[in-house]
């Protein structure tokens, strides 16, 4: 979907009201009825996939407009891998809202700043200058590790903790800069979880706050959702889902695969799947965790109807 079409879609995500849980259909955007699903059947499907997986799986699925909710190990802590970059992004925009930072502030990419893994900044010439906005875009869409570290240097790691705690997410924490364990502000937790830690419920709640325009404010949250909708990694929950523009963020380490997504169906569905202790640690598209997550994403996207496509004008 083009950027022109993303903006109204993301504004609609922010505008759609939450509504009370009830039987059958619930009122949704503009008073139209929003269908509910067979959550028992969906739970059986998701739990069957999770139970067969050679590793530990937690998930939270939350329909923001009907109140339907499913979870497995929802309050258990999991390593985030690069999924923790969403809290970093939210903290950046929060500091911009406070006028303590500007998206146009320059950042210089020094040789010492460059780290391996995902991203493109590591390959640019030394002393290249980008902006905070550029770094946020690269961190979100390409999971650029060097861009992430430049932002963490600017905003300070503990401020991410403070912002998450203010949002009621006390277990969601970034520990260090990417590929720089020596920068950890919580050594024991960093050894156990790596770059960051969260729970399925907390990360789902963060995406719900973004969808409702309550993570920072409506304008900032819409901008962040637009970045997340441009994320280039479609190998997990998105793999078998076609025709949807889904704000999402993923994460990968040897034993970990994670993703949280906001599916814009007829109703707004937040789905977070976190894995750890995976036996299959290959970095290929058909690694066991990614195939399982792809099947989960397909089941979730099929469980509720999509929004009707407007008929073309004659």
N, C-alpha and C positions, 0 to 999 in steps of 0.2 A: 504494500500500500504506500502511496506517495505521502510525502510530508504534508501536502495540502489536505489530504483526507485524515491524517492523524489528529490534527488539532481539534476538529469538532468531536472526534471520537473520544479523545482524552477529556475534553470538557464535559462530555456526556457522562463519562465515568465519575468525574467529580460531582456532577449535578445530581446523579441518581440517588434518591433518598433510601435510607434503610427503613425497613418496615417490620412489623411484628410477625412472629412466627404463628402460623395457623395451618389449617388443613386445606388441601386443594391449591388454588391459586391465591396469590397475594397481590395487593396493589403495588404497582411499580411506577416507573417514570411516566409522568403525564396521566396517572390514574389508570393506565392499562394494566391488565392482569399479567402477573409474572408466574410462570409455571413452576411447580415444585417437582422434585424427582423422588424416585424410590431409593432413599438413602441406605436402606438395609441391603439392597442389591448392590449398590455402589460400594458399600463397606465390604461386602463379601469379596468383590472383585479386587479391591485394593489390598485387603488383608491376605488374599490368596497369593497375590504377586509378592507381597512383602514377606510372607512366611516361607516361600520357596527360595528367597534370595539368600545367598551365602554371605551374610553380613547383617548389620543391624539397621533397621529402617524405621524412621518416624515420619509421620505426615500429619498435616492439618489441612482440611478442605472446608472453606467457609463461604456460604452464599450470603453476601452482604445485604441483599435485598429481601430475602425470605427468612433469614436467620438459621437456615439449615447448616448443620456443622457435623463433621466427622473428624476423628483424630485417633492416632496411634502413637503412643509414647510422646504425647503432645507437650508435656512439661519436662521431658528429659533433655539434658544438655548434649549438644552435638558440635563437632568441629564445623565451621562454616566454609572453610577455604575462601574463595573470592566472593562468596555471597555477603561477607561482612562489608564489602565495599558500598552496599546500599546504606547502612548506617553512616558511613563516612560521607557519602553524598548528601544525606539529609543534614548532617552537621554542617557541612560547607554552606548549604543554602540557609540554614538557620543563622549562621554567623553573618551572611550577607544581609538577611532580614534585619539583624541587629545593627547594621552599618559598621560592623567590625572588620569586614572583609568586602572586597568588590570582585565580581566575576571578571572584571577587566584588569585586575592586578596582574603584573607580569611575574612569571616564574622562569628562572634560568636553569637549563638542563646541563649541569656540570658532568664531567666524566665520572666523578665520584658518586653521582646520583644514580647512575644507570645500573639496573639489575636485570637478571635474565627472566625467562618465563614469558608469559603472554605480553603482547603490546608491541608498539613500534618506536617509542621514544628512545629505547636503548640503541637503535640503529641510526638516529639522527646525529649530525655533527655536534661536537662538544660546544657548549655555550649557546645553544639554540634557545630562543626566548618564546615561550607560549604564555597563555593567560590561564587564570584559575578556571574559567569556563572551558577552555581547551582541555585542560587536565581532567576536569570532571567528565567531559564527553568521552575522552579516551579511556578513562577508568571504567566507565559504565558500559560503553559499547564494545570495546575490545579487551576489557579487563586488564588494561595496561598497568603493570606493576610499578614501573618507574613513575608514571603519572600519579598513582596512588601514594607513593612515598613522598613525592613533592607536596601533595595536599596535606598529608599527615605532618610533614615538617612545618607547614604553614599554620595549621589549625591546632596542633598538639593532640596527641592520642587521647589523653584523659578527657578532653572536651567531648569526644564521641561518647565516652562513658556517661558524662554528665547529661548529654542530650537524651540518650536512651533511657536513663533513669527518670528524667522529667516526663518522658512519654509512657512511663510505667513498664519499661522493659529492662529489668535489673540484671538479667542473665545474658544480655546481648552486649558483647564487648570485643573490641579489637585489641590485640595484645602488643603488636609490634609493627614495624614497617615490613613490607614484603621482602623475603629473602634476606632479612637482616634480623635474625633472632637476638643479636646483641642489643638491639634497640628496645627489647621487651620491657614493658612496665609491670608485668605480672609473670615472673619467670616460671613458676610452677604450673600455672594455667597454660602458659605458652607452650611448655613442653608437652602437656597433655592434649591440647586442642589445636596447636599451631597458630595460624594467623588470627583466628577469632573463634568465638563461641556464641551459641544462641540455642533456643528451643524452637521446635516447629510452631508452637503457639505464639511465641513472641515475634518471630519473623513474619508470620501470617498477620499478626496485629499491626506490624509496621506497614505492610502493604495495604491493609485496610485503612489505616490512617492516611496514607498517600491517596487512596481512592476517594476518601471523604474530604480531602483538602485540609486535614488536621495535623499532618506531620510538621509542617511549617505554616503555610497558608495556601489558599487556593491557587494563586498564580505560581508560586514556587513549586508546589506539588505537581501541577500540570506540566511544568518544565521538566521536572525529574521523571515523570511518567513518560514524557516524550523521549527522553534519553533512554530509558529502560526499554521502550518499544523499538528502539534501533539496535538493541543488543544483537550481536552477530552470531551468538552461540545458540543454535537450534537443535542440538544433538540429544536433548533430554526430554523434558515434558513437551516440548514443541515439535518433536521429530515427526509425528504422524498427524499433526494438526494443520490443516490447510485452510487458507482463506480467512485467517484471523490475525490481527495485528496485536500482539500480546506483550505488554510491558513485563519484563522478566529479568532475572539475574541468576547466573549459575556459578558453581565453584567446583574445582577439581584438585585433589591431591592423590597420592598413591592409593590410600585406603578410603578416600572420601569422594562422594559426588553429591552435590546439593543443587537445588533450584527452588526459587519462589516466583510465582507468576500471578498476574491478574488477568483472568480470561474475560473478555468483554462479550459475553453471550447475551441472551435476552435479559438476564440478570448478571450481576458482577460476581465472579467466582474467584476467590483467592485460593491458590493451591501451593503448599510448601511441602517438599519432600526432601528429607535429609537422610544421608546414609553414612555409616562409619564401619570400620573393621571389615571392609570388603575384601574377600579373598581374591577376586579377580582385580588385579591392579594395573592392567594394561592400559595404555593410552591409545585406544582405538575406538572407533565409533560404536562397535558392537561389544564393548566391555559389558559385563553382566549388569552392573548397576545402571548403566545408561539405557540398555534395552528395557529393563524393568521400569525405569522412570518414563520412558517413551510410551510404554503400554498403559501406565497409570495416567499420563497426560491425555492419551486418547480416550480412556474410559471417562475421565472427568469432563472433557470437552463434549462428549456425546451424551452425558447424563442429563444435561439441561438443553432446552431448545436455544437456537441462535436468534438474534434479532432478524426480523424480516428485511430482505433487501428491497429498497424502494424501486418501484417500476420506473423504467426510463420514460421521460416525457416524450410524447409523440412529436 
